Amino acid sequence: HQVYVILDAHHNSFIPLYYPDLFVEQWVEIAKYYKDSTVVLAYELWNEPGLTWFAQETVPILRRCHDAIRQVAPTSTVRPPDPRRQYRPRPP
């Protein structure tokens, strides 16, 4: 049986904003390492982002990250965060 993985980032919501270059560099290094792997299904840039309140600020960073990964691993699937998929408090 073949097992596939999605590599994702479980970051504090502010890391891409405060350290965008580091965020991109980390993903590029990961993509370089795994670019020829047959088990990596996708790179998910930012899991559980809570994006709705600062999407404008993060979109350029995530696009830059996506493009940088595709430069080193052109056939890779890169998933941007989905702002609809968030953890919200349960209603009372």
ZALUM-353848 format. One record per residue (C-alpha): x, y, z. Coordinates in steps of 0.5 Angstrom, whole numbers, plus 2048, in hexadecimal, padded with zeros to 3 digits. Example, Ala and Ser with C-alpha at 12.3 -4.5 7.8 and 13.67 -1.06 7.14 Angstrom:
   px   py   pz
  819  7F7  810
  81B  7FE  80E
# end
This chain:
   px   py   pz
  800  800  800
  803  807  7FE
  802  80C  803
  802  814  801
  803  81A  805
  801  821  805
  806  825  808
  803  82B  80C
  805  831  810
  802  832  817
  804  839  818
  802  83E  81D
  7FE  842  819
  803  848  819
  809  845  817
  808  846  80F
  807  84D  811
  80C  84E  815
  812  84A  812
  80F  849  80B
  816  848  808
  817  842  80D
  811  83F  80B
  812  83F  804
  819  83D  805
  817  837  80A
  812  835  804
  817  835  7FF
  81C  831  803
  817  82C  804
  815  82B  7FD
  81C  82A  7FB
  81D  825  800
  816  821  7FE
  816  823  7F6
  817  81C  7F4
  813  819  7F9
  80E  814  7F7
  80A  814  7FD
  809  81C  7FE
  802  81D  7FB
  802  825  7FC
  805  82B  800
  7FF  82E  804
  802  835  806
  7FF  837  80C
  7FA  832  810
  7F5  836  814
  7F7  83D  812
  7F1  841  815
  7F2  845  80F
  7EB  849  80E
  7EE  84F  812
  7F4  850  80F
  7F4  84C  808
  7F6  853  804
  7FD  853  808
  7FE  84B  807
  7FC  84A  800
  802  84D  7FD
  806  849  801
  803  842  800
  803  844  7F8
  80B  845  7F9
  80B  83F  7FD
  807  83B  7F8
  80C  83D  7F2
  812  83C  7F6
  810  835  7F7
  80E  834  7F0
  815  836  7EE
  819  831  7F1
  813  82B  7F1
  80F  82D  7EA
  80B  827  7EA
  809  828  7F2
  802  829  7F4
  802  82F  7F8
  7FB  831  7FC
  7FA  838  7FF
  7F6  838  805
  7EF  838  805
  7EC  83E  809
  7E5  83A  809
  7E8  835  80D
  7E9  838  814
  7E8  836  81B
  7E3  83A  81E
  7E0  83A  825
  7DA  836  826
  7D4  83A  827
  7D1  83A  82E
# end
